[in-house]
Amino acid sequence: MASEVHALVRRLAGSLTSGDMVGMARLHRFPCPFHAYGRTEVYADPAALMRGVALWREERWRKGTRQIEGRITALDLPRSQRLRVWVHWTHAMADGSVREVGTDLLFLTRIEGPWLIEMVDFLTLPAPLDGAAGADMGYAVAAAG
């Protein structure tokens, strides 16, 4: 199970790095809520999530991000086909520096198939709650510092 979850985080980071919004969206179950700053944005379908994340990624790349990496810092025990995973994100920047971005809590579910992200709580990141490309956001809805 742990290897499957590590693979999911690697695929997510790879999709965000390469701009593969379809691949990124396939890692989520919909509707998919994102929580940050006391607000919740619910992405009803893959298209809505892809729009928000594409705006976030465009802003991140404009600010110098060139690669996104996620490292699992804690993995809960699965219960009723659900699992919580804490992921710390870093961004490799165009100038060669590495930025510690923050930590997300991913809520995963498994129903007939692979683990999928069913909810994200941005613990220390800004998030893409309204798709505002100019906002400093975290992963997916608009994330990463």
MARBA-3410 file (N, C-alpha, C, O; in Angstrom, 1 decimal):
145
0.8,-1.2,0.0,0.0,0.0,0.0,0.9,1.3,0.0,0.6,2.2,-0.8 ~ 1.9,1.3,0.8,2.7,2.5,0.9,3.4,2.8,-0.4,3.5,3.9,-0.8 ~ 3.8,1.7,-1.1,4.5,2.0,-2.5,3.5,2.6,-3.5,3.9,3.4,-4.3 ~ 2.2,2.1,-3.4,1.2,2.7,-4.3,1.0,4.2,-4.0,0.8,5.0,-4.9 ~ 1.0,4.6,-2.7,0.8,6.0,-2.3,2.0,6.8,-2.7,1.8,7.9,-3.2
3.2,6.3,-2.5,4.4,7.0,-3.0,4.3,7.2,-4.5,4.7,8.3,-5.0 ~ 3.9,6.2,-5.2,3.8,6.3,-6.7,2.7,7.4,-7.1,3.0,8.1,-8.0 ~ 1.6,7.5,-6.3,0.6,8.5,-6.6,1.2,9.9,-6.4,1.0,10.8,-7.3 ~ 1.9,10.1,-5.4,2.6,11.4,-5.1,3.6,11.7,-6.2,3.7,12.9,-6.6 ~ 4.4,10.7,-6.6,5.3,11.0,-7.7,4.6,11.3,-9.0,5.0,12.2,-9.7
3.5,10.6,-9.3,2.7,11.0,-10.5,2.1,12.4,-10.4,2.1,13.1,-11.4 ~ 1.6,12.7,-9.3,1.1,14.1,-9.1,2.1,15.1,-9.3,1.9,16.1,-10.0 ~ 3.3,15.0,-8.7,4.4,15.9,-8.8,4.8,16.0,-10.3,5.1,17.0,-10.8 ~ 4.9,14.8,-10.9,5.3,14.8,-12.3,4.3,15.5,-13.2,4.7,16.2,-14.2 ~ 3.1,15.2,-13.0,2.0,15.9,-13.8,2.0,17.4,-13.6,1.9,18.2,-14.6
2.2,17.9,-12.4,2.3,19.3,-12.1,3.5,19.9,-12.8,3.5,21.0,-13.3 ~ 4.7,19.2,-12.7,5.9,19.7,-13.3,5.8,19.8,-14.9,6.1,20.8,-15.5 ~ 5.2,18.7,-15.5,5.2,18.7,-16.9,4.0,19.4,-17.5,3.9,19.7,-18.7 ~ 3.0,19.8,-16.7,1.8,20.5,-17.2,0.8,19.6,-17.7,-0.1,20.0,-18.4 ~ 0.9,18.3,-17.3,-0.1,17.3,-17.8,-1.4,17.4,-16.9,-1.5,16.7,-15.9
-2.3,18.3,-17.2,-3.4,18.5,-16.4,-4.4,17.3,-16.5,-5.1,17.1,-15.5 ~ -4.5,16.7,-17.6,-5.3,15.5,-17.7,-4.8,14.4,-16.7,-5.6,13.8,-16.0 ~ -3.5,14.1,-16.8,-2.9,13.2,-15.9,-3.1,13.5,-14.4,-3.4,12.7,-13.6 ~ -3.0,14.8,-14.1,-3.2,15.3,-12.7,-4.6,15.1,-12.3,-4.9,14.6,-11.2 ~ -5.6,15.4,-13.1,-7.0,15.3,-12.8,-7.4,13.8,-12.6,-8.2,13.5,-11.8
-6.7,12.9,-13.3,-7.0,11.5,-13.2,-6.7,10.9,-11.8,-7.1,9.8,-11.5 ~ -5.9,11.7,-11.1,-5.5,11.2,-9.7,-6.5,11.6,-8.7,-6.3,11.3,-7.5 ~ -7.6,12.3,-9.1,-8.6,12.8,-8.1,-9.9,12.1,-8.4,-10.2,11.6,-9.5 ~ -10.7,12.1,-7.3,-12.1,11.6,-7.3,-13.0,12.9,-7.2,-12.7,13.7,-6.4 ~ -14.1,12.9,-7.9,-14.9,14.1,-8.0,-16.3,13.8,-7.4,-16.8,12.7,-7.6
-16.9,14.9,-6.8,-16.4,16.2,-6.5,-15.2,16.1,-5.5,-15.2,15.3,-4.7 ~ -14.3,17.1,-5.7,-13.0,17.1,-4.9,-12.9,18.4,-4.1,-12.6,19.4,-4.8 ~ -13.1,18.5,-2.8,-13.0,19.7,-2.1,-11.5,20.1,-1.8,-10.7,19.2,-1.5 ~ -11.2,21.3,-1.8,-9.9,21.9,-1.4,-10.2,22.9,-0.3,-11.0,23.8,-0.4 ~ -9.5,22.7,0.8,-9.7,23.6,2.0,-8.4,24.4,2.2,-7.3,23.9,2.2
-8.6,25.7,2.5,-7.5,26.6,2.8,-8.0,27.9,3.3,-9.1,28.4,2.9 ~ -7.3,28.4,4.3,-7.7,29.8,4.8,-9.1,29.8,5.3,-9.8,30.9,5.2 ~ -9.7,28.7,5.8,-11.0,28.7,6.3,-12.1,28.7,5.2,-13.3,28.9,5.5 ~ -11.6,28.5,4.0,-12.5,28.4,2.8,-12.5,27.1,2.2,-11.5,26.3,2.4 ~ -13.5,26.7,1.5,-13.6,25.5,0.8,-14.0,25.8,-0.7,-14.9,26.5,-0.9
-13.2,25.2,-1.6,-13.6,25.2,-3.0,-13.8,23.8,-3.4,-13.0,22.9,-3.3 ~ -15.0,23.5,-4.0,-15.3,22.1,-4.4,-15.2,22.1,-6.0,-15.9,22.8,-6.7 ~ -14.3,21.3,-6.4,-14.1,21.1,-7.9,-15.1,20.0,-8.3,-14.9,18.8,-7.9 ~ -16.1,20.3,-9.0,-17.1,19.4,-9.4,-16.7,18.3,-10.4,-17.2,17.2,-10.4 ~ -15.8,18.7,-11.2,-15.4,17.8,-12.3,-13.9,18.0,-12.7,-13.3,19.0,-12.3
-13.4,17.1,-13.5,-12.0,17.3,-13.9,-11.7,18.6,-14.6,-10.6,19.2,-14.4 ~ -12.6,19.0,-15.5,-12.4,20.2,-16.2,-12.2,21.5,-15.3,-11.3,22.3,-15.5 ~ -13.0,21.6,-14.2,-12.9,22.7,-13.3,-11.5,22.6,-12.6,-10.8,23.6,-12.4 ~ -11.1,21.4,-12.2,-9.8,21.3,-11.5,-8.7,21.6,-12.4,-7.7,22.3,-12.1 ~ -8.7,21.1,-13.7,-7.7,21.4,-14.6,-7.5,22.9,-14.9,-6.4,23.4,-15.1
-8.7,23.6,-15.0,-8.6,25.1,-15.2,-7.9,25.7,-14.1,-7.0,26.6,-14.3 ~ -8.3,25.4,-12.8,-7.7,26.0,-11.6,-6.2,25.7,-11.5,-5.4,26.6,-11.2 ~ -5.8,24.5,-11.7,-4.4,24.1,-11.6,-3.6,24.7,-12.7,-2.4,25.0,-12.5 ~ -4.1,24.7,-13.9,-3.4,25.3,-15.1,-3.1,26.8,-14.8,-1.9,27.2,-15.1 ~ -4.0,27.5,-14.2,-3.7,28.9,-13.8,-2.7,29.0,-12.8,-1.7,29.8,-12.9
-2.8,28.1,-11.8,-1.8,28.1,-10.7,-0.4,27.8,-11.3,0.6,28.4,-10.9 ~ -0.3,26.7,-12.1,1.0,26.3,-12.7,1.6,27.5,-13.5,2.8,27.7,-13.4 ~ 0.8,28.1,-14.3,1.3,29.2,-15.1,1.9,30.3,-14.2,3.0,30.8,-14.6 ~ 1.2,30.6,-13.1,1.8,31.6,-12.2,3.1,31.1,-11.6,4.0,31.9,-11.4 ~ 3.1,29.9,-11.2,4.3,29.3,-10.5,5.5,29.4,-11.5,6.6,29.8,-11.1
5.3,29.0,-12.8,6.3,29.0,-13.8,6.8,30.4,-14.1,8.0,30.6,-14.3 ~ 5.9,31.3,-14.1,6.2,32.7,-14.3,7.1,33.2,-13.2,8.0,34.1,-13.4 ~ 6.9,32.7,-12.0,7.8,33.1,-10.8,9.0,32.3,-10.7,9.8,32.4,-9.7 ~ 9.3,31.4,-11.7,10.6,30.7,-11.7,10.6,29.2,-11.3,11.6,28.6,-11.4 ~ 9.5,28.6,-10.9,9.4,27.2,-10.6,9.7,26.4,-11.9,9.2,26.8,-13.0
10.5,25.4,-11.8,10.8,24.5,-12.9,10.6,23.0,-12.6,10.5,22.2,-13.6 ~ 10.5,22.7,-11.4,10.2,21.3,-11.0,9.5,21.3,-9.6,9.9,22.0,-8.8 ~ 8.6,20.4,-9.5,7.8,20.2,-8.2,8.1,18.8,-7.7,8.0,17.8,-8.5 ~ 8.4,18.7,-6.4,8.6,17.4,-5.8,7.8,17.4,-4.5,7.7,18.3,-3.8 ~ 7.2,16.2,-4.3,6.5,15.9,-3.0,7.1,14.8,-2.3,7.5,13.8,-2.8
7.2,15.0,-0.9,7.8,14.0,-0.1,6.8,13.6,1.0,6.3,14.5,1.7 ~ 6.4,12.4,1.1,5.5,12.0,2.1,6.2,12.0,3.5,7.2,11.4,3.7 ~ 5.6,12.8,4.4,6.1,12.9,5.7,5.4,12.1,6.8,5.9,11.8,7.8 ~ 4.2,11.7,6.5,3.4,10.9,7.4,2.3,10.2,6.6,1.7,10.7,5.6 ~ 2.0,9.0,7.0,1.0,8.1,6.3,0.2,7.5,7.4,0.7,6.7,8.2
-1.1,7.7,7.3,-2.0,7.2,8.3,-2.3,5.7,8.0,-2.0,5.3,6.9 ~ -2.9,5.0,8.9,-3.4,3.7,8.6,-4.7,3.8,7.9,-5.6,4.6,8.2 ~ -4.9,2.9,6.8,-6.1,3.0,6.1,-7.3,2.5,6.9,-7.2,1.6,7.7 ~ -8.5,3.2,6.8,-9.7,2.8,7.4,-10.8,2.9,6.5,-11.0,4.0,5.9 ~ -11.6,1.9,6.3,-12.7,1.9,5.4,-12.4,2.4,4.0,-13.1,3.3,3.5
-11.3,2.0,3.5,-10.9,2.4,2.1,-10.5,3.8,2.0,-10.6,4.4,1.0 ~ -10.1,4.4,3.2,-9.7,5.8,3.2,-8.3,5.9,3.9,-8.0,5.1,4.7 ~ -7.6,7.0,3.5,-6.2,7.1,4.0,-5.8,8.6,4.0,-6.1,9.3,3.0 ~ -5.2,9.0,5.1,-4.7,10.4,5.1,-3.1,10.3,4.9,-2.4,9.5,5.4 ~ -2.7,11.3,4.0,-1.2,11.4,3.7,-0.8,12.8,3.8,-1.4,13.7,3.2
0.3,13.0,4.5,0.9,14.4,4.7,2.0,14.5,3.7,2.9,13.6,3.7 ~ 2.0,15.5,2.8,3.0,15.6,1.7,3.6,17.0,1.9,2.9,18.0,1.9 ~ 5.0,17.0,1.9,5.7,18.2,2.0,6.2,18.5,0.5,6.8,17.6,-0.1 ~ 6.0,19.7,0.1,6.3,20.1,-1.3,7.5,21.0,-1.4,7.7,21.9,-0.6 ~ 8.4,20.8,-2.4,9.5,21.7,-2.7,9.4,22.0,-4.2,8.9,21.2,-5.0
9.9,23.2,-4.5,10.0,23.6,-5.9,11.5,23.9,-6.3,12.1,24.7,-5.6 ~ 12.0,23.3,-7.3,13.3,23.7,-7.9,13.0,24.9,-8.8,12.2,24.9,-9.6 ~ 13.8,25.9,-8.5,13.6,27.2,-9.2,14.6,27.3,-10.4,15.6,26.6,-10.5 ~ 14.3,28.2,-11.3,15.1,28.5,-12.5,16.6,28.9,-12.1,17.5,28.6,-12.9 ~ 16.7,29.5,-11.0,18.1,30.0,-10.6,18.9,28.9,-9.9,20.0,29.2,-9.4
18.3,27.7,-9.8,19.0,26.6,-9.2,18.7,26.4,-7.7,19.1,25.4,-7.1 ~ 18.0,27.3,-7.1,17.6,27.2,-5.7,16.5,26.2,-5.5,15.8,25.9,-6.5 ~ 16.2,25.8,-4.3,15.1,24.9,-4.0,14.3,25.6,-2.9,14.8,26.1,-1.9 ~ 13.0,25.8,-3.2,12.1,26.4,-2.3,11.3,25.4,-1.5,10.6,24.6,-2.1 ~ 11.3,25.5,-0.2,10.4,24.7,0.6,9.0,25.4,0.5,8.8,26.6,1.0
8.0,24.7,0.0,6.7,25.3,-0.3,5.8,25.1,0.9,5.1,26.1,1.3 ~ 5.6,23.9,1.4,4.7,23.7,2.5,4.2,22.3,2.5,4.7,21.4,1.8 ~ 3.2,22.1,3.3,2.6,20.7,3.5,1.1,20.7,3.2,0.4,21.6,3.6 ~ 0.7,19.7,2.6,-0.7,19.4,2.3,-1.1,18.1,3.0,-0.3,17.2,3.2 ~ -2.4,18.1,3.4,-2.9,16.8,3.9,-3.8,16.3,2.8,-4.9,16.9,2.5
-3.5,15.2,2.2,-4.3,14.6,1.1,-5.1,13.5,1.7,-4.6,12.6,2.5 ~ -6.4,13.5,1.4,-7.3,12.4,1.8,-7.5,11.5,0.6,-8.1,12.0,-0.4 ~ -7.1,10.3,0.7,-7.2,9.4,-0.4,-8.4,8.4,-0.1,-8.8,8.1,1.0 ~ -8.9,7.9,-1.2,-9.9,6.8,-1.1,-9.6,5.8,-2.2,-9.0,6.1,-3.2 ~ -10.1,4.6,-1.9,-9.9,3.5,-2.9,-11.2,2.7,-3.0,-11.6,2.1,-2.1
-11.8,2.8,-4.2,-13.0,2.1,-4.5,-12.8,1.4,-5.8,-12.8,2.1,-6.9 ~ -12.6,0.1,-5.8,-12.4,-0.6,-7.1,-11.3,0.0,-7.9,-11.6,0.6,-9.0 ~ -10.1,-0.1,-7.5,-9.0,0.5,-8.3,-7.9,1.1,-7.5,-7.8,0.8,-6.3 ~ -7.2,2.1,-8.1,-6.1,2.7,-7.4,-6.6,3.7,-6.3,-7.7,4.2,-6.4 ~ -5.6,4.1,-5.4,-5.9,5.2,-4.5,-6.1,6.5,-5.3,-5.3,6.8,-6.3
-7.1,7.3,-5.0,-7.3,8.6,-5.6,-7.5,9.7,-4.5,-7.9,9.4,-3.4 ~ -7.2,10.9,-4.9,-7.3,12.0,-4.0,-8.8,12.5,-4.0,-9.3,12.8,-5.0 ~ -9.4,12.4,-2.8,-10.8,12.9,-2.7,-10.9,14.2,-2.0,-12.0,14.8,-2.1 ~ -9.9,14.7,-1.4,-10.0,16.0,-0.7,-8.5,16.4,-0.4,-7.7,15.6,-0.1 ~ -8.3,17.8,-0.4,-7.0,18.3,0.0,-7.2,19.4,1.0,-8.1,20.3,0.8
-6.3,19.4,2.0,-6.3,20.4,3.0,-4.9,21.1,3.0,-3.9,20.4,3.3 ~ -4.9,22.3,2.5,-3.6,23.0,2.5,-3.2,23.5,3.9,-3.7,24.5,4.4 ~ -2.3,22.8,4.5,-2.0,23.0,5.9,-1.1,24.3,6.0,-1.3,25.1,6.9 ~ -0.1,24.4,5.1,0.8,25.5,5.2,1.0,26.2,3.9,1.9,27.0,3.7 ~ 0.1,25.9,2.9,0.2,26.5,1.6,-0.9,27.4,1.2,-2.0,27.2,1.8
-0.7,28.3,0.4,-1.8,29.0,-0.2,-2.5,28.1,-1.2,-1.9,27.1,-1.7 ~ -3.7,28.3,-1.5,-4.4,27.4,-2.4,-5.2,28.1,-3.5,-5.5,29.3,-3.3 ~ -5.5,27.4,-4.6,-6.3,27.9,-5.7,-7.8,27.8,-5.4,-8.4,27.0,-6.0 ~ -8.3,28.7,-4.6,-9.7,28.6,-4.3,-10.6,29.3,-5.2,-11.8,28.9,-5.3 ~ -10.1,30.2,-6.0,-11.0,30.9,-6.9,-10.4,31.0,-8.3,-11.0,31.7,-9.2
-9.3,30.3,-8.5,-8.7,30.2,-9.8,-8.0,31.5,-10.2,-7.7,31.7,-11.4 ~ -7.8,32.4,-9.2,-7.1,33.7,-9.5,-5.7,33.4,-9.8,-4.9,33.1,-8.9 ~ -5.3,33.5,-11.1,-3.9,33.2,-11.4,-2.9,34.1,-10.8,-1.7,33.7,-10.6 ~ -3.3,35.3,-10.4,-2.3,36.3,-9.8,-2.1,36.0,-8.3,-1.1,36.5,-7.8 ~ -2.9,35.2,-7.7,-2.8,34.9,-6.3,-1.6,33.9,-6.1,-1.3,33.1,-6.9
-1.0,34.0,-4.9,0.1,33.1,-4.6,-0.6,31.9,-4.0,-1.2,31.9,-2.9 ~ -0.6,30.7,-4.8,-1.4,29.6,-4.4,-0.5,28.4,-4.2,0.6,28.3,-4.5 ~ -1.2,27.3,-3.6,-0.5,26.0,-3.4,-0.7,25.1,-4.5,-0.8,25.5,-5.7 ~ -0.7,23.8,-4.3,-0.8,22.8,-5.3,-2.2,22.7,-5.8,-3.1,22.9,-5.0 ~ -2.4,22.4,-6.9,-3.7,22.1,-7.6,-4.6,23.2,-7.8,-4.7,23.8,-8.9
-5.3,23.6,-6.8,-6.3,24.7,-7.1,-5.5,25.9,-7.4,-5.9,26.8,-8.1 ~ -4.4,26.0,-6.7,-3.4,27.1,-6.9,-2.5,27.0,-5.8,-2.7,27.6,-4.8 ~ -1.6,26.1,-5.9,-0.7,25.9,-4.7,0.7,26.1,-5.0,1.1,26.3,-6.2 ~ 1.5,26.1,-4.0,3.0,26.2,-4.0,3.4,27.6,-3.8,2.9,28.5,-4.5 ~ 4.3,27.8,-2.9,4.7,29.1,-2.5,5.7,29.8,-3.4,6.0,30.9,-3.2
END
